[in-house]
Amino acid sequence: MKKILFALIIIALPLSVIAQYQNYPDLGLKTIGVKVGPAIPDSQHKVGFALAVFSDLGKLHEIVGLEASLEYFRVTKEVQQIYTNSHSDIAVYPTLKIMPKVESVKFQPYIGGGLGVHYLTDTPDERLTNADKNTSTRLEVHLTVGSTFRITDDITGVGCFKINLSDISTYNPYFGVSFNM
């Protein structure tokens, strides 16, 4: 059931954007990019690695933008100083960004947030014979603050700090680039 719900959300998100296109003519695939950084958990897990592929989908208003992302991160935790369990997260989420008009600096700051679908997997150390892999799907809130800056006419740099609010909340300082479409 959870996989069906996840698939429906993946299908419904682009369709809803297309349906609203007449009301918001600036919506569409503007850029596509990648950002990387550490995944810093607020639990006993160790700092891990995070990677996100994202797309700027245009503006809903002069200062309100929309971004879609596909993110992966993995963190580990030592158990009894012998075993290492891992926690991974694959997420699909939109971010609504507020981007104030700033003309005196060479970067565009923003603040935003959203609600995403997260596919979580907890994998025990393979040496633990009686432990099973545990998976779950859930909706989670995220908040972000960052800025973009022009590198060339077709390439934009991105720096942001994202907080994912969950049972294992993570803090992700991301750096990346996006390419105009």
N, C-alpha and C positions, 0 to 999 in steps of 0.2 A: 504494500500500500504506500509506504514512504517513497519508494522509487517511482511509483506512478505519479505521486504528488510532485516530486522533484522534476520529473519530465514535463508535467503540465505547466509548471512555473517557467521552465526553460522555454517552452513553446509560447506561453502567454505573454511573456515580457516583450519580445520583439513585435508580436502582433499588436499589443496595446500601443507601442510606440508608433507603429504604422497607422493605426486607427486615429491617433491624435495628430498626425502629421499636418492635416489641413488647418488645425487650430494653432500649431506651432511650426511654421515653415522652416525655422532654422534647425530643426531636429534632423539628424542623419549621422552617418559615419564620418566624422571629421578627422580623427587621428586614431592610430593604433600604436600601442607601446608596451614596454616591459619595464618592470621595476623590481629590484632585489633589495634584500636587507636581512638583518637578524630578526628572529621571532623570540621576543623576550617574554617568557611566561611569568605570571604572578603566583606561581605555585612552586612545588619542589622540583619541577622539571628544569632541565638545563637549557641554556640559550640554544636555539636551533636556527634553521635557515628558512627564509620565506621568499617566494617568487610569485609575481602577479603579472598577468597579461591584462591590459585594460584598453578601453576605447572611449574617447570623448565623443559623446552623442549629440553635442550642440547645446543650445540654450532654450530654456522654457520662458525666460524673461531676460532683460538686459543684464542682470547680475546673477541670475540663477541658471546653473549649468547641470547637465546630467552626464554621468560616467557609468559605464558597465565594466565589471572586472571578474576575472577568473583567478583565484588565488590558491596556492598550495603552501603549507608550512608543516614542518615536522620538528618535534622536540622530544627529548629522551629523559628518563628518570632512572636513577640507580635504586635497586631494591636490595636491601640487606647488604649493600656494598659488594654484591656478587653479580647480580643480574641487572640487565638494562632493558627496561620497557620503553616503547615508543608511542607517541601520540601524534597522529597526523590529521590534517584538516584540508579538505578540498571545498572551496566555497565559490558560489556564484552570487554576486550582489550588485545592485545599483547604488550609486552615491549621488545624492542631491548636493550640489556645491553652491555656496554663496560666494560670489567673486566681486568684491567692491571695486569700483572704478578708481584706479590709482595711476596717475599719469606721470608723476615725478620720479618714479623708480623704474628699473629695467626688468622687473619681475611682476607676476600677477599673483597676489596672495589669495587664498581661499580657506573656507571652513565648511565642513560638510558632515554628512552622516547618512545612514541607510539601514536597511534590514536585508539580510542575506540568508540563503539556504546553505547550510554547512553539512557536509558528509564527513563524520568523524570516525576515526579508526584507532582503537587502542590495541597494540600488538605486544603481547608478553615476550620476554626473552625466549628464544627457541629451546633453551636448556630446561625451561620449566615445563614438565610433561603434563601436568594437570590443569594448566591455564589455557583458556580459549581466547581467540581474537574477539573483540567486542566492537560492533559498529552501531552507529546511530545517525539519524538525520534530524536537524533542528533548525529553527529560525533564530538568528542572533543579530543583535544591534551592533553597529560600529560607528565610531566618530573619527573624523580626520581633520587635520589642519596642515596646510602646505603651501607651496607656490610653484609656479611654472616660469620658465625663462627661455627666451629664444636663443638657440645656439646658431642655427642657420635659418634660411627661409623655409626649409622643409623639416627641420629637426628642432624639437623643443625639449629642454631638460625639465625634470620633475624631481622635487624633493618634498616628502611629506612624512607626517607622523600619524599612524593609524592605531586606534585602540579598539580591540575586538572584545566586547563584553560577553563573557561566557563562564562556565564552571572552571575552565582553564583560560582566563582572560590573557590576551597577549598584547604586547606593545610592539609595533613594527615601525622603526624608522626606515623609510624606503628612499632609494635614489634610482632614477631611471631616465629613459628617453622615450619620446613618442614621435611618430612620423606622420606627416600630413598625407591624407588620402586624396 
